[in-house]
Amino acid sequence: MVYSEVSHLECSKCKAKYEHNQVLNLCKCGKPLFVKYYLDNLANEWNKDSLKNREPSLWRYHELLPIVHKENVVSLGEGMTPLLRMDQMGSELHINDFYLKDESIIPSGTFKSRGAAVGVSKAKELGIQTIAMPTNGNAGASWAAYATRAGIKTKIVMPESAPTIPRNECFMTDADLYLVDGLISDAGQIIGKAVQKYDWFDASTLKEPYRIEGKKTMGLEVLEQLNWEIPDVILYPAGGGVGVIGIYKAILELQEIGWITEKLPRFVVVQSDGCAPIVRAWEENKRESDFWEDAETVAFGITVPKALGDFLVLDILYNTDGCAMAISDDDMLKEQKHLAAMEGIYICPEGATTIAATRKLRENGWIKQNDKVVAINTGSGIKYPEIVESKIPMLQKDEEL
């Protein structure tokens, strides 16, 4: 079998089609492009048994990824992160089957490495020399690492208030990093002008078609780890929303090739109440969100005032009878500490929003006791040392406990 069954690119809005072997960003209508595959071929030729002896990385699903030639794959061993059953937290919340998809152990410590691995690999295959992108921190760190490994230059603009660790990661991998006194939306405007001036490739969220293909592998893994049983609820912390779009896309593709049933999970999109444009749009039954003014939250990775793919995220919520919820910084930090103390898992504040949302949705009955629930933790809490106020007792050398 060929390495990839990629067919073409298709607009997520107007359905215009494009060849997959050309350098493209958005559709001519301005909306994101999706990668399409020869799913009929896969339905006839590909089966679950073929996965048994494959490497434990996201590339085990290479037929459903856009890299045509295997030699263009750029990898740091990303993927197959654990799906952890949380018995103690589940017991506390009265949920019989509660799982955490833990992305904290992936290279760079966040799920951003999935999008970077596939996006950079495709950039290498297309002969792209320079990648430019705005970032809240972690995406830039991941893309810089993979681009360096591929021999591709990176130009990154990051808010000055972004966490220190991803800023240092960009510096250490020799990316051209610039800081801006503003939000990711301000960084995006700077990148937008630069790519037009210098003909760099714009790797902003959903402005290239391949990041989503890396992110969708979270969904492929969750289903394989659940023995191809679709969970009842999937909770996801959304900024740009690429992960939830990708997981949903993975489910639809697996349904089309006949690996799973036609059931859909109810998706829950979780944001901070300091930046919740998608939540507000869902509450108002809108199809697109409005720009969120004065966005601010400790969950820096989801501080996205206006997502390019917001209409896709909202469609997923409506199509799956899902919901959206905003969580306060206090609640997410409380759940971050509580989960670490209860289950020994130190998740990022973005991931902690899903635990807080699970608690609230269980309390109001939206999540039932017998639901199979999967919360997505997008990264490691270790990357946010500045938000922890630890008070550790100091002992004298001769003092007894």
C-alpha positions as CSV (number, residue, x, y, z in Angstrom):
1,M,0.0,0.0,0.0
2,V,1.1,3.6,-0.7
3,Y,2.4,5.6,2.3
4,S,-0.5,8.1,2.0
5,E,-4.0,8.0,0.4
6,V,-4.2,11.8,0.2
7,S,-6.5,12.9,-2.6
8,H,-6.8,16.7,-2.7
9,L,-7.6,19.8,-0.6
10,E,-11.1,21.1,-0.2
11,C,-12.5,24.3,1.2
12,S,-14.3,23.9,4.5
13,K,-16.9,26.4,3.4
14,C,-17.4,26.7,-0.3
15,K,-16.1,23.1,-1.1
16,A,-13.7,24.3,-3.9
17,K,-11.1,21.7,-4.7
18,Y,-7.3,22.1,-5.0
19,E,-4.3,19.9,-5.9
20,H,-2.5,18.7,-2.7
21,N,1.0,19.0,-4.2
22,Q,1.1,22.8,-4.3
23,V,1.8,25.4,-1.7
24,L,-1.5,26.8,-0.4
25,N,-2.8,28.6,2.6
26,L,-6.5,29.5,2.5
27,C,-9.2,29.0,-0.1
28,K,-9.8,31.9,-2.5
29,C,-12.9,32.6,-0.4
30,G,-10.7,33.1,2.7
31,K,-11.7,30.0,4.6
32,P,-9.5,27.1,5.8
33,L,-8.7,24.1,3.5
34,F,-9.2,20.5,4.6
35,V,-7.1,17.5,3.4
36,K,-9.2,14.8,1.7
37,Y,-8.2,11.2,1.2
38,Y,-9.2,8.3,-1.0
39,L,-11.4,6.8,1.8
40,D,-13.0,4.2,-0.6
41,N,-9.6,2.8,-1.2
42,L,-8.8,2.7,2.5
43,A,-12.2,1.0,3.3
44,N,-11.2,-1.8,0.9
45,E,-7.5,-2.1,1.6
46,W,-6.8,-0.9,5.2
47,N,-7.7,-2.8,8.4
48,K,-7.1,-2.4,12.1
49,D,-4.8,-5.5,12.2
50,S,-2.2,-3.5,10.2
51,L,-1.6,-1.3,13.2
52,K,-0.5,-4.1,15.5
53,N,3.2,-4.1,14.7
54,R,3.6,-0.4,13.9
55,E,5.7,2.1,15.8
56,P,3.9,3.8,18.8
57,S,3.8,7.2,17.2
58,L,1.2,9.2,15.3
59,W,2.8,8.0,12.0
60,R,1.2,4.6,12.6
61,Y,-1.8,6.2,10.8
62,H,0.2,7.4,7.8
63,E,-2.4,6.4,5.3
64,L,-4.6,9.1,6.8
65,L,-1.9,11.7,6.8
66,P,-0.9,14.0,4.0
67,I,2.8,13.1,3.5
68,V,3.2,11.3,0.2
69,H,6.8,10.2,0.5
70,K,8.0,8.6,3.8
71,E,11.4,10.2,3.5
72,N,9.9,13.6,4.1
73,V,8.6,12.7,7.6
74,V,10.1,14.9,10.3
75,S,9.7,13.2,13.7
76,L,10.8,13.4,17.3
77,G,8.8,10.4,18.4
78,E,5.5,12.2,18.8
79,G,2.2,10.5,19.5
80,M,0.6,7.5,21.3
81,T,0.3,9.5,24.5
82,P,-1.5,7.7,27.4
83,L,-5.2,7.6,27.9
84,L,-5.3,7.5,31.6
85,R,-8.3,6.1,33.5
86,M,-9.0,8.5,36.5
87,D,-10.6,6.2,39.0
88,Q,-10.3,8.5,42.0
89,M,-11.4,11.6,40.3
90,G,-14.2,9.6,38.5
91,S,-15.3,8.3,41.9
92,E,-15.4,11.8,43.3
93,L,-17.4,13.1,40.4
94,H,-19.6,10.0,40.2
95,I,-18.5,9.1,36.7
96,N,-17.9,5.4,36.1
97,D,-15.6,5.8,33.1
98,F,-13.5,9.0,33.2
99,Y,-10.3,9.2,31.1
100,L,-7.7,11.8,30.5
101,K,-5.8,11.9,27.2
102,D,-2.5,13.2,28.5
103,E,-0.4,15.2,26.0
104,S,2.1,16.3,28.6
105,I,4.7,13.7,27.7
106,I,4.8,14.4,23.9
107,P,8.0,16.2,22.6
108,S,7.9,19.9,23.6
109,G,5.5,19.0,26.4
110,T,2.3,20.0,24.5
111,F,0.0,18.7,21.8
112,K,1.3,21.4,19.5
113,S,4.0,18.9,18.5
114,R,1.4,16.9,16.6
115,G,0.5,19.8,14.3
116,A,4.1,20.8,14.0
117,A,5.3,17.3,13.0
118,V,2.8,16.9,10.2
119,G,2.9,20.6,9.2
120,V,6.7,20.8,8.9
121,S,6.8,17.4,7.2
122,K,4.5,18.6,4.5
123,A,6.4,21.9,4.3
124,K,9.6,19.9,3.6
125,E,7.8,17.8,1.0
126,L,6.6,21.0,-0.7
127,G,10.0,22.6,-0.7
128,I,9.2,25.5,1.7
129,Q,12.3,27.3,2.9
130,T,10.9,29.6,5.6
131,I,7.9,29.3,7.9
132,A,6.4,32.3,9.7
133,M,3.8,32.2,12.5
134,P,2.3,34.1,15.4
135,T,2.0,32.1,18.6
136,N,1.0,32.3,22.3
137,G,4.1,30.2,23.0
138,N,3.8,26.5,22.7
139,A,3.0,26.3,19.0
140,G,6.0,28.4,18.2
141,A,8.2,26.2,20.4
142,S,7.0,23.1,18.6
143,W,7.2,24.4,15.1
144,A,10.7,25.9,15.7
145,A,11.9,22.5,16.9
146,Y,10.6,20.5,14.0
147,A,11.5,23.1,11.4
148,T,15.1,23.1,12.8
149,R,15.2,19.4,12.4
150,A,13.9,19.7,8.8
151,G,16.4,22.5,7.9
152,I,13.7,25.1,7.5
153,K,13.9,28.6,8.9
154,T,11.3,30.0,11.3
155,K,10.1,33.5,11.9
156,I,8.0,33.7,15.1
157,V,6.1,36.6,16.7
158,M,4.9,36.1,20.3
159,P,3.2,38.3,22.8
160,E,5.6,39.7,25.3
161,S,3.5,38.3,28.2
162,A,3.8,34.7,26.9
163,P,5.2,32.1,29.3
164,T,9.0,32.1,29.6
165,I,9.7,28.4,28.8
166,P,8.3,28.3,25.3
167,R,10.1,31.6,24.6
168,N,13.3,30.0,25.7
169,E,12.6,26.9,23.6
170,C,12.3,29.1,20.5
171,F,15.5,30.8,21.3
172,M,17.4,27.5,21.9
173,T,16.3,26.1,18.6
174,D,17.6,29.2,16.8
175,A,14.3,30.5,15.6
176,D,14.0,34.2,14.7
177,L,11.8,35.2,17.6
178,Y,10.2,38.6,18.1
179,L,8.0,39.8,20.9
180,V,5.1,42.2,20.6
181,D,3.3,44.3,23.3
182,G,-0.1,42.8,22.6
183,L,-2.1,39.6,22.0
184,I,-1.7,36.8,19.5
185,S,-4.1,38.7,17.2
186,D,-1.6,41.6,17.1
187,A,1.2,39.1,16.4
188,G,-0.9,37.7,13.6
189,Q,-1.2,41.1,11.9
190,I,2.6,41.5,11.9
191,I,3.1,38.0,10.5
192,G,0.4,38.7,7.8
193,K,2.3,41.7,6.5
194,A,5.6,40.0,6.7
195,V,4.6,36.9,4.6
196,Q,3.3,39.2,1.9
197,K,6.5,41.2,1.9
198,Y,9.0,38.3,2.0
199,D,7.0,35.4,0.5
200,W,7.4,33.3,3.7
201,F,4.9,30.5,4.3
202,D,2.2,31.5,6.8
203,A,1.8,28.7,9.3
204,S,-0.8,30.6,11.4
205,T,-3.6,28.5,12.9
206,L,-5.8,27.1,10.1
207,K,-4.1,29.3,7.5
208,E,-2.3,26.1,6.3
209,P,-4.1,22.8,5.8
210,Y,-1.8,20.4,7.7
211,R,-1.7,21.3,11.4
212,I,-5.2,20.0,11.7
213,E,-4.1,16.6,10.3
214,G,-1.5,16.3,13.1
215,K,-4.0,17.3,15.7
216,K,-6.6,14.8,14.5
217,T,-4.3,11.9,15.5
218,M,-5.4,12.6,19.1
219,G,-8.8,11.3,18.0
220,L,-7.4,8.3,16.2
221,E,-5.4,7.4,19.2
222,V,-8.3,7.8,21.7
223,L,-10.5,5.5,19.6
224,E,-7.8,2.9,19.2
225,Q,-7.0,3.1,23.0
226,L,-10.8,2.5,23.6
227,N,-10.8,-0.5,21.3
228,W,-12.6,1.6,18.7
229,E,-15.5,2.4,21.0
230,I,-16.7,6.0,20.7
231,P,-16.9,7.8,24.0
232,D,-20.1,9.6,25.0
233,V,-18.4,13.0,25.8
234,I,-15.1,14.6,24.7
235,L,-14.0,17.8,26.5
236,Y,-11.5,20.0,24.8
237,P,-9.9,23.4,25.8
238,A,-10.2,25.6,22.7
239,G,-8.4,28.7,21.6
240,G,-8.1,28.4,17.8
241,G,-10.1,25.1,18.1
242,V,-7.9,23.1,15.7
243,G,-7.8,20.1,18.0
244,V,-11.6,19.7,18.3
245,I,-11.9,20.2,14.5
246,G,-9.3,17.5,14.0
247,I,-10.7,15.0,16.4
248,Y,-14.1,15.4,14.8
249,K,-12.6,15.0,11.3
250,A,-10.8,11.8,12.5
251,I,-14.1,10.3,13.7
252,L,-15.9,11.1,10.4
253,E,-13.1,9.5,8.4
254,L,-13.0,6.3,10.5
255,Q,-16.7,6.1,10.1
256,E,-16.5,6.4,6.4
257,I,-13.9,3.6,6.1
258,G,-16.0,1.4,8.4
259,W,-13.8,1.1,11.5
260,I,-16.3,2.6,14.0
261,T,-20.1,3.0,14.3
262,E,-22.1,6.1,13.3
263,K,-22.4,7.3,16.9
264,L,-21.0,10.8,17.6
265,P,-19.6,11.9,20.9
266,R,-21.0,15.1,22.5
267,F,-18.2,17.6,22.2
268,V,-17.7,20.2,25.0
269,V,-15.6,23.2,24.1
270,V,-14.1,24.9,27.2
271,Q,-12.6,28.4,27.4
272,S,-11.6,30.8,30.0
273,D,-14.1,33.4,31.1
274,G,-11.4,35.9,30.4
275,C,-11.5,35.0,26.7
276,A,-14.6,33.0,25.7
277,P,-15.7,34.2,22.2
278,I,-16.8,30.7,21.1
279,V,-18.8,30.1,24.4
280,R,-20.6,33.4,24.0
281,A,-21.4,32.7,20.3
282,W,-22.8,29.2,21.3
283,E,-24.9,30.7,24.1
284,E,-26.3,33.2,21.6
285,N,-26.8,30.4,19.0
286,K,-24.6,32.1,16.5
287,R,-22.6,30.5,13.6
288,E,-19.5,32.7,14.1
289,S,-18.0,34.5,17.1
290,D,-17.3,38.2,17.7
291,F,-13.8,39.5,18.7
292,W,-13.3,39.3,22.4
293,E,-12.0,42.6,23.8
294,D,-9.4,42.8,26.5
295,A,-8.7,39.1,26.6
296,E,-6.8,37.9,29.7
297,T,-6.3,34.6,31.4
298,V,-3.6,32.4,33.0
299,A,-4.5,29.8,30.4
300,F,-2.4,31.6,27.9
301,G,-2.7,28.9,25.2
302,I,-6.4,29.6,24.7
303,T,-6.2,33.3,24.7
304,V,-7.5,33.7,21.2
305,P,-9.9,36.6,20.8
306,K,-11.2,35.5,17.4
307,A,-10.5,32.1,15.8
308,L,-10.4,31.8,12.0
309,G,-12.2,28.4,12.3
310,D,-14.8,29.4,14.9
311,F,-17.6,28.5,12.5
312,L,-16.3,25.0,12.3
313,V,-16.1,24.6,16.1
314,L,-19.6,25.9,16.5
315,D,-20.9,23.6,13.8
316,I,-19.4,20.6,15.7
317,L,-21.2,21.7,18.9
318,Y,-24.5,22.0,17.0
319,N,-24.0,18.7,15.1
320,T,-23.2,16.6,18.1
321,D,-25.6,18.1,20.7
322,G,-22.6,19.4,22.5
323,C,-22.1,22.5,24.6
324,A,-19.5,25.2,25.4
325,M,-18.5,26.4,28.9
326,A,-16.3,29.2,30.3
327,I,-14.2,28.5,33.4
328,S,-12.7,31.1,35.7
329,D,-9.0,31.2,36.3
330,D,-9.6,30.4,40.0
331,D,-11.5,27.3,39.2
332,M,-9.1,26.0,36.6
333,L,-6.1,26.5,39.0
334,K,-8.0,24.8,41.8
335,E,-8.7,21.8,39.6
336,Q,-5.1,21.7,38.4
337,K,-3.8,21.4,41.9
338,H,-6.6,19.0,43.0
339,L,-6.0,16.6,40.1
340,A,-2.2,16.6,40.8
341,A,-2.9,15.8,44.5
342,M,-5.5,13.2,43.7
343,E,-4.2,11.4,40.6
344,G,-0.5,12.5,40.4
345,I,-1.0,14.2,37.0
346,Y,0.4,17.7,36.7
347,I,-1.6,19.2,33.8
348,C,-1.5,22.6,32.2
349,P,-4.1,25.3,33.1
350,E,-5.7,24.8,29.7
351,G,-6.2,21.1,30.4
352,A,-7.5,21.9,33.8
353,T,-10.4,23.8,32.3
354,T,-11.8,20.4,31.1
355,I,-11.7,19.0,34.6
356,A,-13.6,22.0,36.0
357,A,-16.1,21.8,33.2
358,T,-16.6,18.1,33.8
359,R,-17.3,18.8,37.4
360,K,-19.9,21.5,36.6
361,L,-21.6,19.4,33.8
362,R,-21.8,16.4,36.1
363,E,-23.3,18.6,38.9
364,N,-26.1,19.9,36.5
365,G,-26.7,16.5,35.1
366,W,-25.5,17.1,31.5
367,I,-22.9,14.4,32.0
368,K,-24.4,11.2,33.4
369,Q,-22.8,8.7,35.7
370,N,-22.6,6.0,33.0
371,D,-21.2,8.2,30.3
372,K,-17.8,7.3,29.0
373,V,-16.0,10.7,29.3
374,V,-12.6,11.7,27.8
375,A,-11.0,15.0,28.8
376,I,-8.1,16.3,26.7
377,N,-5.1,17.7,28.6
378,T,-3.1,19.6,26.0
379,G,0.2,20.0,27.9
380,S,2.4,19.8,30.9
381,G,1.9,22.0,33.9
382,I,5.7,22.2,34.2
383,K,5.7,24.7,31.3
384,Y,3.9,27.2,33.5
385,P,6.1,27.6,36.7
386,E,5.1,31.2,37.1
387,I,1.5,30.4,38.0
388,V,2.4,28.2,40.9
389,E,2.7,29.8,44.3
390,S,4.3,27.0,46.3
391,K,4.7,27.4,50.1
392,I,7.2,24.8,51.2
393,P,8.3,24.6,54.9
394,M,12.0,25.3,55.5
395,L,13.8,23.1,58.0
396,Q,17.1,23.8,59.8
397,K,19.8,21.2,59.4
398,D,19.4,19.9,62.9
399,E,15.6,20.1,63.0
400,E,13.4,17.1,63.3
401,L,10.1,16.5,61.5
